[in-house]
Amino acid sequence: MSIVIAGATGHLGRLVVENLLQRDVPAGDITAAGRDTTKIKDLADRGVRVRAIDYDDPASLDDAFRGAASILLISASEVGQRARQHGHAIDAAAAAGAGLLAYTSIAHADTTTLRLAAEHQATEAALRASGLDYVLLRHSWYLENYTAQIPAILQQGSLAGSAGDGRVSAATRADYAAAAATVLTSDGQAGRVYELGGDQAFTLAEVAAEISAQAGQPVSYRDLPVDEYTRLLVSVGLPQQAAATIADADRGLARGDLYVGGGQLRQLIGRPTTTLRDAVAAALR
């Protein structure tokens, strides 16, 4: 079995590689591929095949994907460029004769109205047209989207957003990585669509309350209209497009686009998903 992790230099990709190794997949059967391979030199030292790739360099993809039984295509980070970049990766996987391509998409990609989803929807369409066997890992939000903000939230005494009472089924990167590793090492995955999210959905007001309780200081949730939240994000240094995308994601959260039921993530990883309480506690430590 030869498994390629495309995007292994990022947080999620590295966790997938580590999870495969923990499952006793031979290191020599794993290819960790990404732009900055200095970030994963330690994986090479442990016997993992390391390859430099760039989604804008099809030749690098051809080399990395050659002989792959399965490929995990982790969504690229350049918003606005991803549909084209993912297309290059899909073409390279097809040319390599890959047995299965797993793609990290977004929750409810077929119905969501999130602006951020458009490139995921285009990628899913490209997969359907490719002739490849594929599996879709549709993720809700990362818990780290919130826990990474804790220092700023505590400094300001508030968490701002435009999510209203919408509930988000966030899970940790480690949870999603374990699910991907399960899929990559299991038979009969072709054609499956997994809607993945944490067991316990929560509102942003509940995020603020949990941070407040554990940090021992007042933290409130400030619910703002989307336009006002966008302006707030711009005022703290985010580019206009990024700010608008983040605020629009909260609009989708309010609508229910990031709520995932069904427990498919829990089933794949064979344990309960990480709770908000535990994620906040870990971040505060």
C-alpha positions in Angstrom: 0.0 0.0 0.0 1.3 3.4 -1.0 -0.4 6.4 0.6 0.3 10.0 -0.4 -0.6 12.9 1.9 -0.7 16.0 -0.3 -0.4 18.9 2.2 1.6 17.1 4.8 3.5 20.3 5.7 0.4 21.8 7.2 -1.2 21.1 10.6 -3.8 18.6 9.4 -1.5 16.7 7.0 1.2 16.1 9.6 -1.4 14.7 12.0 -2.6 12.3 9.3 0.9 11.1 8.7 1.5 10.6 12.5 -1.8 8.7 12.7 -0.9 6.4 9.9 2.4 5.6 11.6 0.5 4.9 14.9 -1.6 2.4 13.0 1.6 0.6 12.0 1.5 1.6 8.3 5.1 1.1 7.3 6.9 4.5 7.0 8.2 3.6 3.6 4.6 3.2 2.3 3.8 6.8 3.2 4.7 9.8 1.1 4.4 13.2 2.9 4.2 15.9 0.3 4.1 19.7 0.6 5.8 22.9 -0.3 8.2 23.5 2.5 9.7 20.0 3.2 12.0 21.4 5.9 8.9 21.3 8.1 8.7 17.5 7.8 12.4 16.6 7.8 11.9 14.7 11.0 9.4 12.5 9.1 12.0 11.7 6.5 14.4 10.8 9.4 11.8 8.2 10.5 11.6 6.6 7.0 8.6 8.4 5.5 9.1 9.3 1.9 9.1 13.1 1.6 8.4 15.0 -1.7 8.3 18.7 -2.5 5.1 19.6 -4.3 3.3 22.7 -5.5 -0.3 22.6 -6.7 0.8 25.1 -9.3 3.6 22.8 -10.6 1.9 19.7 -12.2 5.3 18.0 -12.8 6.0 18.0 -9.0 2.6 16.3 -8.5 3.3 13.7 -11.2 6.4 12.7 -9.4 4.8 12.6 -5.9 1.7 10.7 -7.0 3.5 8.0 -9.1 2.6 4.6 -7.8 0.1 5.8 -5.2 -2.6 3.4 -4.1 -4.4 6.3 -2.4 -4.0 10.0 -2.1 -5.3 12.5 0.5 -5.8 15.8 -1.2 -5.9 18.4 1.6 -7.6 21.6 0.4 -5.0 24.3 -0.5 -4.8 27.5 1.5 -4.9 30.1 -1.2 -8.5 31.2 -1.4 -9.4 32.1 -5.0 -6.7 29.8 -6.4 -7.9 26.5 -5.0 -10.2 25.2 -7.7 -7.5 25.5 -10.3 -4.8 24.1 -8.0 -7.0 21.2 -7.0 -7.7 20.5 -10.7 -4.0 20.1 -11.3 -3.9 17.6 -8.4 -6.9 15.6 -9.7 -5.4 15.5 -13.2 -2.1 14.2 -11.7 -3.9 11.6 -9.7 -5.7 10.3 -12.7 -2.6 10.2 -14.8 -0.8 8.3 -12.0 -3.6 5.7 -11.9 -4.3 6.3 -8.2 -6.6 3.8 -6.6 -8.5 6.3 -4.5 -8.5 10.1 -3.9 -9.8 11.4 -0.6 -10.6 15.1 -0.5 -11.1 17.4 2.5 -14.2 19.4 1.5 -16.6 21.5 3.6 -19.7 20.5 5.4 -22.9 20.1 3.3 -21.0 21.2 0.2 -24.0 20.3 -2.0 -26.3 22.7 -0.2 -24.3 25.3 1.7 -24.4 28.9 0.7 -21.0 29.8 2.3 -18.9 31.9 0.0 -15.9 29.8 1.2 -17.6 26.7 -0.3 -17.6 27.7 -3.9 -14.1 26.2 -4.6 -14.9 23.1 -2.7 -18.0 22.7 -4.8 -15.9 23.1 -8.0 -13.4 20.6 -6.7 -16.1 18.0 -6.0 -17.5 18.6 -9.5 -14.0 18.0 -11.0 -13.7 14.8 -9.0 -17.0 13.5 -10.3 -15.9 14.2 -13.9 -12.4 12.7 -13.4 -13.1 9.0 -13.6 -11.2 8.5 -10.3 -12.5 6.6 -7.4 -12.9 9.2 -4.7 -14.3 9.8 -1.2 -15.4 13.1 0.2 -14.4 14.1 3.8 -16.7 17.1 4.4 -15.5 18.9 7.5 -17.3 21.4 9.7 -15.0 23.9 11.5 -11.9 23.2 13.5 -12.1 23.8 17.2 -8.7 25.5 16.8 -10.5 28.3 14.9 -11.7 29.4 18.3 -9.1 28.2 20.7 -6.3 30.0 18.8 -8.2 33.2 19.5 -8.2 32.8 23.3 -5.4 35.2 24.1 -7.0 38.0 22.1 -10.5 37.1 23.4 -9.2 37.4 27.0 -7.5 40.6 26.3 -10.6 42.1 24.8 -13.0 40.5 27.2 -15.3 39.4 24.3 -15.7 37.2 21.3 -17.2 38.9 18.3 -19.1 37.3 15.5 -22.3 37.2 13.3 -23.5 33.7 14.1 -26.5 34.5 16.2 -27.8 31.4 17.9 -26.4 29.1 15.2 -24.6 25.9 16.3 -21.3 24.7 14.9 -20.2 21.1 15.0 -16.5 21.9 15.4 -13.9 19.2 16.1 -10.1 19.2 16.5 -7.7 18.7 13.6 -6.6 15.6 15.4 -10.2 14.2 15.2 -10.4 14.9 11.5 -6.9 13.5 10.9 -7.8 10.2 12.6 -10.9 10.0 10.4 -8.8 10.5 7.3 -6.4 7.8 8.4 -9.2 5.4 8.9 -10.6 6.0 5.4 -7.2 5.7 3.8 -6.6 2.3 5.5 -10.0 0.9 5.0 -11.6 -1.0 2.0 -14.8 0.0 0.3 -14.4 3.7 0.5 -14.9 4.7 -3.1 -18.0 6.9 -3.6 -18.6 7.6 0.1 -19.5 11.0 1.3 -18.8 11.7 5.0 -20.3 14.7 6.8 -17.9 15.2 9.6 -18.3 17.2 12.8 -18.0 17.1 16.6 -20.5 15.3 18.7 -21.5 18.4 20.7 -22.4 21.4 18.6 -22.3 24.8 20.3 -23.0 28.5 19.8 -20.4 31.2 19.9 -22.1 32.5 23.1 -21.2 29.1 24.6 -17.6 29.4 23.4 -17.4 32.7 25.3 -19.0 31.2 28.4 -16.6 28.3 28.4 -13.5 30.5 28.0 -14.9 32.8 30.8 -15.5 29.9 33.2 -12.1 28.3 32.7 -10.0 31.5 32.6 -11.8 32.9 35.6 -12.6 36.3 34.0 -15.6 37.8 32.2 -15.9 37.0 28.5 -19.0 37.9 26.5 -20.2 37.2 23.0 -20.8 40.3 20.8 -23.2 39.4 18.0 -22.9 41.9 15.1 -24.5 42.3 11.7 -22.3 40.8 9.0 -21.3 44.2 7.5 -20.3 45.5 11.0 -18.4 42.3 11.8 -16.6 42.6 8.5 -15.6 46.2 9.3 -14.4 45.1 12.7 -12.1 42.4 11.2 -10.7 44.9 8.7 -10.0 47.4 11.6 -7.8 44.8 13.3 -5.8 44.2 10.2 -7.5 41.6 8.0 -7.6 42.2 4.3 -11.1 43.1 3.1 -11.7 39.9 1.2 -10.6 37.7 4.1 -12.7 39.7 6.5 -15.8 39.4 4.3 -15.2 35.6 3.9 -14.9 35.1 7.7 -18.0 37.2 8.4 -19.9 35.3 5.7 -18.9 32.0 7.3 -20.6 33.2 10.5 -23.7 34.0 8.4 -23.7 30.4 7.2 -23.2 29.2 10.8 -26.3 31.1 11.9 -28.1 29.4 9.0 -27.1 26.0 10.1 -24.6 25.3 7.4 -21.9 24.2 9.8 -24.1 21.9 12.0 -23.4 18.3 11.3 -25.4 15.5 12.9 -25.2 11.7 12.5 -22.0 11.0 14.4 -20.0 9.9 11.3 -16.8 11.4 12.7 -17.2 9.6 16.0 -17.9 6.3 14.1 -14.7 6.7 12.0 -12.4 7.5 14.8 -13.9 4.9 17.2 -14.2 7.3 20.2 -16.1 10.5 21.2 -14.8 13.6 19.5 -12.9 16.2 21.5 -15.3 18.5 23.5 -15.2 22.3 23.6 -14.4 22.1 27.3 -11.3 19.9 26.7 -10.1 22.0 23.8 -10.3 25.2 25.8 -8.6 23.6 28.7 -5.7 22.4 26.5 -5.4 25.8 24.9 -5.2 27.5 28.3 -2.6 25.1 29.5 
